[in-house]
Structure formats: structure tokens, C-alpha cells
């Protein structure tokens, strides 16, 4: 139990730390950051439940006002920004990534982590991100997809990184990849 709580806290901190990396704010109001890589790793390493809880803890800390989002943003105002869908989608995306990872035990870990990250960290996260963007900025689906499509190449790089990092962790410390335990 204590180990799970500690890992959830560590991975919430990982998502926060990835927000400290230099970010690029585009005109859309959605920054290019590495935080979605942290969400992917929550699922691929911790599994669905712990990964979802780690991302949920991160979102709760942001809601409490901690400036943990890319660019040092935090507080309830972040939930009125164009990124609201992505923020709210973090726990669901981490859960979905972990769920897919747990269902693909027969695949090599790097491939499974890549597939899980693509499904949870891109498809699921973008469902929420696109919906939030459309609601906050009153944009249509086509216009929103055109604006947010710029982020997909970077997210594909994050999928590859999540696969490689998870596979490397599994080689170094197999018991630490809880999504495969």
C-alpha cells in the first residue's frame, strides 16, 4: 500500500517536472510541453489504476493552485483556458494507457508501451482536449482539428520515447513496471 502511494506521488511529480522543461506557447493558447509524456509513462509503468491516480493527483494539485502546468500555470483559472480538456483528460488518458498496456502482455514491452501511449496519450487525450478547446474558444470541429493537428508530430515522438523508456526500465528493473506485474 505504502509503495503504491509513494509511486503515485512520484509519477505526479514527474508530470509536474516535465512541465518545467522549456515550453513553446503557440497562438492557439495550448503550449508544447512534455507533460503528456509523463501521463503516458504513468500508464505504461504504473498500470491503469495507479497511473490514473497519479495523473488525478497532479490535476488536483493544479486545481488547488500549485503552478505545475507548463509555463507555471495553476489554479482554477487553468480550467477556463483552452487547455482545460487536456488537463481534465490527463487521468483518463493515463488510465486508458495503463489499461491497454495491461491487455497487451503478449507484445514486447516497447511495442505495447508505444501502442498503449498512442491510444491513451494521443487518441483519448485528444478527445478531451479537442472538446475542451471547442467549448472554451467556441470553435468548430474542423477548425479545432486544424489548429491542434500541429501537436501530433511531437506527440508521436513522445509515444516512441514512452515505449523506449518503459522498455529500458523493464530491462533494468523488471519488477518496477507494474503494468506488467
ABEGO torsion letter per residue (X at the ends): XAAAAAAAAAAAAAAAAAAABBBBBBAAGBBBBAAAAAAAAAAAAAEAAAAAAAAAAAAAAAAAGBBABBGGBBEAAAAABAAAAAAAAAAAAAAAAAAAAAAAAABBAAAAAAAAAAAAAAAAAAAAAAAAAAAAAGBBAAAAAAAAAAAAAAAAAAAAAAAAAAAAAAAABAAABAAAX
